[in-house]
Every structure is written in structure tokens, then in C-alpha cells.
């Protein structure tokens, strides 16, 4: 896998399905500051749609998203 961004907080949502990953992200970003990077690990394919919408709607920067088999990685810089 290519070099991944550094991150401040990791959230593992593997085994959870919509809407739980996004709900947990909402809770986690409340405790973070603008500019910090959140790494999200997910196994729900719906996150490939939901997480970019989450970022767009809330003004966060989706730095990268990738898939490795059934695991999806997202790196999000808080706006």
C-alpha cells in the first residue's frame, strides 16, 4: 500500500454497518480540533458513499480513501 498520511486519532468501525460508522465518526470528531486527522477503518461497503458525503456536508477534507479487500481506509482532516 502507498504511503498513508499521518493521523492523530484512529477509529475502527469494522464489523459495523450503516449508519453506525458515521454515527461513531460524529461522536469522535466532537473531541478533535480543526486540522487534526482522523483515520477510519471500516468493513461496510456503504462507507465508500457515506464517508465522502459526511466530509462534504461537514466541511472536512477527505485526504485519501482506499480499499484492501473487505477493509476500507479513510483519512480525514477536520475542517
C-alpha distances in whole Angstrom, upper triangle without the diagonal:
4,7,8,12,14,16,20,20,18,19,18,20,19,22,24,25,26,28,27,23,25,28,26,24,27,29,26,26,30,29,27,28,27,24,22,19,18,15,16,15,16,17,20,19,22,20,18,22,23,21,21,25,25,23,25,28,28,27,24,21,18,15,12,12,9,10,9,12,15,13,12,11,13,14,18,20,24,26
4,6,10,12,15,19,20,18,20,20,22,21,25,26,27,27,29,28,24,25,28,26,24,27,29,26,25,29,29,26,26,25,22,21,17,18,15,16,16,18,20,22,21,23,21,19,22,23,21,20,24,24,22,24,27,27,26,22,19,16,13,11,11,10,12,12,15,17,15,14,12,13,13,17,18,22,24
4,7,9,12,16,17,16,19,19,22,22,25,26,27,28,29,28,24,25,28,26,23,26,27,24,24,27,26,24,24,23,20,18,15,16,14,16,16,19,21,23,23,24,22,20,23,24,21,21,24,24,22,24,27,26,24,21,18,16,12,11,12,12,14,14,18,20,17,15,13,13,12,15,16,20,23
4,7,9,13,14,13,15,16,18,19,23,23,24,25,26,25,21,21,24,22,19,23,24,20,20,24,23,20,20,20,17,15,12,12,10,12,13,16,18,20,20,22,19,18,21,21,18,18,21,21,18,21,24,23,21,18,15,13,10,8,10,10,13,13,17,18,15,13,10,10,8,12,13,17,19
4,6,10,12,12,15,16,19,20,24,24,25,25,26,24,20,21,23,21,18,21,22,19,18,21,20,17,17,16,13,11,8,10,9,12,14,17,20,22,22,23,19,18,21,21,17,17,20,19,17,19,22,21,19,15,13,11,8,8,11,12,15,16,20,20,17,15,11,10,7,9,10,14,16
4,7,10,10,14,16,19,20,24,24,26,26,26,24,21,21,23,21,18,20,21,17,16,20,18,15,15,15,12,10,7,9,9,12,14,18,21,23,24,24,21,21,23,22,19,19,22,21,18,21,23,21,20,16,14,13,11,11,14,15,18,18,22,22,19,17,13,12,9,10,10,13,16
4,6,7,11,13,16,18,22,22,23,24,23,21,18,18,20,17,14,17,17,14,13,16,14,12,12,13,10,7,5,6,6,10,12,16,19,21,22,23,19,19,22,20,17,18,20,18,16,19,21,19,18,14,13,12,11,12,13,15,18,19,22,22,18,16,12,10,7,9,9,11,14
4,7,10,13,16,19,22,22,24,24,23,21,18,18,19,16,14,16,15,12,11,14,11,9,10,11,10,6,5,6,8,11,14,17,21,23,24,24,20,21,23,22,18,19,21,19,17,20,22,19,18,15,14,14,13,15,16,18,21,22,25,24,20,18,15,13,10,10,10,11,14
4,7,10,13,16,19,18,21,21,20,18,15,15,16,13,11,13,12,9,9,12,10,8,11,13,12,8,7,5,6,9,11,14,18,20,22,22,18,20,22,19,16,18,20,17,16,20,21,18,18,15,15,15,14,15,16,18,19,20,23,22,18,16,13,12,10,10,11,11,15
4,7,10,12,15,15,18,19,18,16,13,14,15,11,10,13,13,9,11,14,12,11,14,16,15,11,9,6,5,6,8,11,15,17,19,19,16,17,20,18,15,17,19,17,16,20,21,19,19,16,16,14,14,14,14,15,16,17,19,18,14,13,10,10,9,10,12,13,17
4,6,9,12,12,14,15,15,12,9,11,12,8,8,11,10,8,10,13,12,12,15,17,17,13,11,7,6,5,6,9,12,14,16,16,13,16,18,15,13,16,18,15,15,19,20,18,19,16,16,15,16,15,14,15,16,17,19,16,13,12,10,10,10,11,13,14,18
4,6,9,9,12,14,14,11,9,11,12,9,10,13,13,11,14,16,16,16,19,20,20,17,14,11,8,6,5,6,9,11,14,15,13,15,17,16,14,17,19,17,17,21,22,20,22,19,19,17,17,16,14,15,14,15,16,14,10,10,10,11,12,14,17,17,21
4,6,6,8,10,11,8,6,9,10,8,9,13,13,12,14,17,17,18,21,22,22,19,16,12,11,7,6,5,7,8,12,12,10,13,15,13,12,16,17,15,17,20,20,20,21,19,19,17,18,17,15,15,14,15,15,12,10,10,10,11,14,15,18,18,22
4,5,8,11,13,10,8,12,13,12,13,16,16,15,18,21,21,21,24,25,25,22,19,15,13,9,6,5,5,7,11,12,11,13,16,15,14,17,19,18,19,22,23,23,24,22,22,19,20,18,15,15,13,13,13,10,8,9,10,12,15,17,20,21,25
4,7,10,12,10,9,13,14,13,15,18,18,18,20,23,23,24,27,28,28,25,22,19,16,13,10,7,6,7,11,12,12,15,17,16,16,19,21,19,21,24,25,25,27,24,25,22,23,21,18,17,15,15,14,11,10,12,14,16,19,20,24,24,27
4,7,8,6,6,10,11,10,12,15,15,15,18,20,21,22,25,26,27,24,21,18,16,12,10,8,7,7,11,11,10,14,15,13,14,17,18,17,19,22,22,22,24,22,23,21,22,21,18,18,16,17,16,13,12,12,14,15,18,19,22,23,25
4,6,6,7,9,10,11,13,15,16,17,19,21,22,23,26,27,27,25,22,19,17,14,12,9,8,6,9,8,9,12,13,11,12,16,16,15,18,20,20,21,23,22,23,20,22,21,18,18,16,18,17,13,13,13,15,16,19,19,23,23,25
3,5,6,7,9,11,12,13,15,16,18,20,22,22,25,25,26,24,22,19,18,14,14,11,10,7,9,7,8,11,11,8,11,14,13,13,16,18,17,18,21,20,21,19,22,20,17,18,17,19,19,15,15,14,16,16,19,18,22,21,23
4,6,6,6,9,10,11,13,15,16,17,20,21,23,24,25,23,21,18,18,14,15,12,13,10,12,9,9,13,12,9,11,14,13,11,15,17,16,16,19,19,20,19,22,21,18,20,19,21,21,18,17,15,17,16,19,18,21,20,22
4,6,5,6,9,10,11,12,14,16,18,19,22,23,24,22,20,16,16,12,13,10,11,10,13,11,10,14,14,11,12,15,15,13,16,18,17,17,20,19,21,19,22,21,18,20,19,21,21,17,16,15,16,16,18,17,20,19,22
4,5,5,6,9,10,11,12,15,16,17,20,20,21,19,17,13,12,9,9,7,9,8,11,10,8,11,12,9,9,13,13,11,13,16,16,15,18,16,17,15,18,17,15,16,16,18,18,15,13,12,12,12,14,14,17,17,19
4,5,5,6,9,10,11,13,15,15,18,18,19,18,16,13,13,10,12,10,12,11,13,10,8,11,11,7,7,11,10,7,10,13,12,12,15,13,15,14,17,17,15,17,17,20,21,18,16,13,14,12,14,13,15,14,16
4,5,5,7,9,10,11,14,15,18,19,20,19,17,14,15,12,14,13,15,13,16,13,12,15,14,11,11,14,13,10,13,16,14,13,16,15,18,17,20,20,18,20,21,23,24,20,18,17,17,15,17,15,17,16,18
4,5,5,6,9,10,12,13,16,18,19,17,15,12,12,10,12,11,14,13,16,15,12,16,16,13,12,15,15,12,14,17,16,15,17,16,18,17,19,19,18,19,20,22,22,19,17,16,15,14,15,14,16,15,18
4,5,5,6,9,10,11,14,14,16,13,12,9,10,8,11,11,14,14,16,14,11,14,14,11,9,12,12,9,10,14,13,12,14,12,14,13,16,16,15,17,18,21,22,19,17,14,13,11,12,10,12,11,14
4,6,6,7,9,10,13,14,16,14,14,11,13,12,15,15,18,17,19,16,14,16,16,12,11,13,13,9,11,13,12,10,13,12,15,15,17,19,18,21,22,24,26,23,20,18,17,14,15,12,14,11,13
4,6,6,7,10,13,15,17,15,15,12,14,13,15,16,19,18,21,19,16,19,19,16,14,17,16,13,14,17,16,13,16,15,17,17,20,21,20,23,24,26,27,24,21,20,18,16,16,14,15,13,15
4,5,6,7,11,13,14,12,11,9,11,10,13,15,18,18,20,19,16,19,19,16,14,16,17,13,14,17,16,14,15,13,16,16,17,18,18,21,22,24,25,23,20,18,16,14,14,12,13,11,14
4,5,5,8,9,11,9,10,8,11,11,15,16,20,20,21,20,16,19,19,16,13,15,15,11,11,14,14,11,12,10,13,14,15,17,18,20,22,24,26,24,21,19,16,14,13,10,10,8,10
4,6,8,10,13,12,13,12,15,15,18,19,23,22,24,23,19,22,22,18,16,18,18,14,14,17,15,12,14,13,16,17,19,21,21,24,26,28,30,28,25,22,20,18,16,14,13,10,12
4,7,10,13,10,12,11,14,15,18,20,23,24,26,25,21,24,24,21,18,20,20,17,16,19,18,15,16,15,17,18,20,21,22,25,26,28,30,28,25,23,20,18,16,14,14,11,13
4,7,9,7,9,9,12,14,17,20,23,24,25,24,21,22,23,20,17,19,19,16,15,18,17,14,14,12,14,16,16,19,20,23,25,27,29,28,24,22,19,16,14,12,10,8,10
4,6,6,9,10,14,16,20,22,26,26,28,26,23,24,24,22,19,19,20,17,15,17,17,14,13,11,13,15,16,19,21,24,27,29,31,30,26,24,21,18,15,12,10,7,8
4,6,9,11,14,17,20,22,26,26,27,26,22,23,23,21,17,17,18,15,13,15,15,12,10,9,10,13,14,17,19,23,26,28,31,30,26,23,20,17,14,11,8,5,5
4,7,10,13,16,19,22,26,26,27,26,22,22,23,21,17,17,19,16,13,15,17,13,11,9,9,12,12,15,18,21,24,26,29,29,25,22,19,15,12,9,6,5,6
4,7,10,13,17,19,23,24,25,24,21,21,22,20,17,17,19,16,14,16,18,14,13,10,10,12,12,14,16,19,22,24,27,26,23,20,16,14,10,8,6,6,9
4,7,10,13,16,20,21,22,21,18,18,19,18,14,15,17,15,12,15,17,14,13,10,9,9,9,11,13,16,18,20,23,23,19,16,13,10,6,5,4,6,10
4,6,10,13,16,18,19,18,15,16,17,15,12,13,16,13,11,15,16,14,14,10,10,10,10,11,12,14,17,18,21,20,16,14,10,8,6,5,6,8,11
4,7,10,14,15,16,17,13,14,16,15,12,13,16,14,13,16,18,16,16,13,12,10,10,10,10,11,13,15,18,16,13,10,7,6,5,6,9,11,15
4,6,10,12,13,13,10,11,14,12,9,12,14,12,12,16,17,16,17,13,13,11,12,11,9,11,12,13,15,14,10,8,6,5,6,8,11,13,16
4,7,10,11,13,10,11,14,13,11,14,16,15,15,19,20,19,20,17,16,14,14,12,10,10,10,11,12,10,7,6,5,7,9,11,15,16,20
4,6,8,9,7,9,12,11,10,13,15,14,15,19,20,20,21,18,18,15,16,14,11,10,9,11,11,8,6,5,7,8,12,13,17,18,21
4,6,9,8,10,13,13,12,15,17,17,18,21,22,22,24,21,21,18,19,16,13,12,9,10,9,6,5,6,9,11,15,17,21,22,25
4,5,6,8,10,10,11,14,15,15,17,19,20,21,23,21,21,17,19,17,13,13,11,12,11,8,8,8,11,12,16,17,21,22,24
4,5,6,8,9,10,12,14,15,17,18,19,21,22,20,20,17,18,16,12,11,9,12,11,8,9,8,11,12,16,17,21,22,25
4,5,6,6,8,11,11,12,14,16,17,18,20,19,19,16,18,16,13,13,12,15,14,12,12,10,13,13,16,17,20,21,23
4,5,5,5,8,9,10,12,14,15,16,17,15,16,13,15,13,10,11,11,14,14,12,10,8,10,9,13,13,17,18,20
4,6,6,7,9,11,12,13,15,16,17,15,15,11,14,11,8,9,9,13,13,12,11,8,9,9,12,13,17,18,20
4,6,6,7,9,11,11,12,15,16,15,15,12,15,14,11,12,13,16,17,15,14,12,13,12,15,14,18,18,19
4,6,5,6,9,10,10,12,14,13,14,12,15,14,12,14,15,18,18,16,15,12,13,11,14,13,16,16,17
4,5,5,6,9,10,11,12,10,11,8,12,11,9,12,13,17,18,16,14,11,10,8,10,9,12,13,14
4,5,5,6,9,10,10,9,9,7,10,10,9,12,14,18,19,18,16,12,12,9,11,9,12,13,14
4,5,5,6,8,10,10,11,10,13,14,13,16,17,21,22,20,19,15,15,13,14,12,14,14,14
4,6,5,6,8,8,10,9,13,14,13,16,18,21,23,21,19,15,15,12,13,10,12,11,12
4,6,5,6,5,6,6,10,12,12,15,18,21,23,22,19,16,14,11,10,8,9,8,9
4,6,5,6,8,8,12,13,14,17,20,23,25,24,22,18,17,14,14,11,12,11,10
4,6,8,10,11,15,17,17,20,22,26,27,26,24,20,19,16,16,13,14,12,11
4,6,9,11,14,17,17,21,23,26,28,26,24,20,19,15,15,11,11,9,8
4,7,9,12,15,16,20,23,26,29,27,25,21,19,15,14,10,9,8,5
4,6,9,12,13,17,20,23,26,24,22,18,16,12,10,7,6,5,4
4,6,9,11,15,18,21,24,23,21,17,14,11,8,6,5,6,7
4,6,7,11,14,18,20,20,17,13,11,7,6,5,6,9,10
4,7,10,14,17,20,20,17,14,11,8,5,6,7,10,12
4,7,10,13,16,17,14,11,8,6,5,7,10,13,15
4,7,10,13,13,11,7,6,4,7,9,12,15,17
4,7,10,11,8,6,5,7,9,12,16,18,21
4,6,7,6,4,6,9,12,15,19,21,24
4,6,5,6,8,12,14,18,21,24,27
4,6,8,11,14,17,21,24,27,29
4,7,10,13,17,20,23,25,28
4,7,10,14,16,20,22,25
4,7,10,13,17,19,22
4,7,10,14,16,19
4,6,10,12,15
4,7,10,13
4,6,9
4,6
4
